[in-house]
Amino acid sequence: MSAPGKEDENEDVFFRDMAECVSTNQEAGPALVWPRNADRMLERLRTEHDRTLEGGTGPHGLTGRREEEPARPLARLMAYRLRTLLGVSAVRADVRDLVAGQASGHLPADADTLLVMLRGALECSVGPASADTPERHLPLTLRMRVGEVLYVPRAYPFSLTAGRAAATVLQLGLVRSAPRPAL
């Protein structure tokens, strides 16, 4: 059991690592991060997801459960912490369960996205945001494993394909505030 305050400190490091990845790479393109202290957070997220599925209220297949304010306590905490650290107006949470070999097709990239691997492994393919995007590193295809978090900037299309076993990924969409019109 952790000492009092230690769990909060571990959570802080986990969230700060993800926020730093987003802040550093917003203009540069996709980036992979291995947040410190992820083991405990991922274990808790998997447990929360499994309980939601057992209760019959969770996502099924690729449709997922998409919410502006997730009903799950830990997902709510993640949304709050990322909103606070990054100054975004909302965080959309979508848990995706893919069966072995299942592909998602191209997913909309209408917000900056963090893909948090909860279970299994998958292949993520990221394409260029536009014809003007430098092609030196894109398209990018990488294999993601539990504990890794991939940051995909807004407008970069991506797709997911599960490996030889089922995979679960938490997709967090970071919705930025619309600029206010000048008066």
N, C-alpha and C positions, 0 to 999 in steps of 0.2 A: 504494500500500500504506500502511496506517495505521501510525503510530508505535507502538512497544510500549506496551501499556496503554491506548492510545486506543480500541481496539475495545471493551474492557471498559467504559470510561467511557461510550461511546456506547450500549452495551447498558443500562447503569445508568439513563441518562436515559430511554430508551424504556420500561423497566419501571416506573420511578418515576412517569412521567406517567400510565400506565394505573392504577397503584395509587392515585395521588392522585385520579383521577377516581372510582374506586370508593369510596374513603373519604369524599370530599366529597358524593357523591350517593346514598349508601345509603338515606337516608330521604326524599330529594327526588324520586326517579324516574329515568327514563332520561336518559342524557347521551351526547353525542358528543365524542370527543377525537381530536386529531391528534397522536399522540406524536412528540416530537422524535426525530430520528435514525432514523426508521422505514425509510427507503429500504433500507439495508443489511440490516436484520433481515428485512424482507419479501422481499427478493431471496433471502436464505438459506432462508427458510421455503418459498418457491415451489420452489427447487431441491430441497430435501429432499422435498417433496411429489411432485414430478415423478419423482424417483428411486424413491420408494416405489411409485408407480403403474407405472413401468417394470418393477419387480421383481415385480409381480403381487400385492403384499401390501397395497395401499392401498385406500381407499374407492372404492366404485362407486355413483354416483347419490346419492340421499338417505340411503341406509343409513349411510354414513360408517363410520369406524373409531372406536369409542368405547373409551377405555381410562382406567383410573384413573391409570396411570403410562405415558405414551406411549412407544412403542418408538423413536421418532425422537429423535435427540440434541438437536436444537434445541427441539423441542416439550417434551422432558424438562427442558431448561434453563428454558424459559418457566414450566413448571409449578412447578419448584423456586423460582424467583425470586418468582413471584406468591404462592406459599404462604408464603414467608419475609416478604415485604413486607406482606401482608394478614393473616397469622396464620390462614389457613384450613387445614382439615385435609387437603384434597385438591383437586386441579385436574383435572377431566375434560377431555380434548381430543377434539374431533370435527371432522374436516375434511370439509366439504360441498362437493361439486362439483355445480353445477346447470347444466343445459343451457339455452340461450336460451329464455326465457319460462316455464321450469319453476317451479312453486310448491311450497313445503315443506309447506303446511298449517300449522295451529297447532302450535308446538313446546312441549314441556313446560317450565315455568319453575320447576323444583324447586330451583334454585340461582341465585345471582347469576351473570350471564352476560356475557362479553366477546365480541363478534363482531368479528373482525379480518379486514378485507378483504384478500385476497391477490392476487386477479386479477378483472378485469372490474368490473361494477357490478351492484347489485341494489337492490330496494326492500324495506325492512323496515317492517312494520306492527306497532305495539305497542299493546296494549289496556290498559285499567285493571286494576289488581290485584284489585279487588273493587268492589262497588256503593258502598262508602264512599270510594273513591279520588276526589279532586277531579277533575272532568271538564274543567277549564279547558284542559288541553293534550292530553288523550287522547280518542279514539284518535289516535295519532301515526303518520304515514307519512312516511318519508324515503328519499331515494335515497343509497345509500352507494357510495363509490368507493375505489379502492386507496389504502391508507394511513390510512383512517379506522377508528376503533374505536368501536363502540357499546356502552355499558354498559346492560344491562337488569337491574334488580333482581329478586330472587326474587319469584315469584308474578305477575309481569307477563307475560301471554301474548304471544307474538310469532310472526310468520310471515315467510318470506323468498320473494321472487320475483326470478328472474334477469331482467336486461334483455334487450337485443337480441342479446347474445352470452353465451357461457358465463361463469359466475362461480364463484370459489372463495373460501370463507370458513372461517376457523378459529374454531370455537366453543369457548370455554373456560368450563367450569362451575366456579364457585368454591364448593366444598362447605364449609360452616361446621361446626364441631364442635357436636355436640348438647350442650345444657346438662346439666351433671351434676345428678342429683337431690339434693335436700337430705337430709341424714341426720338 
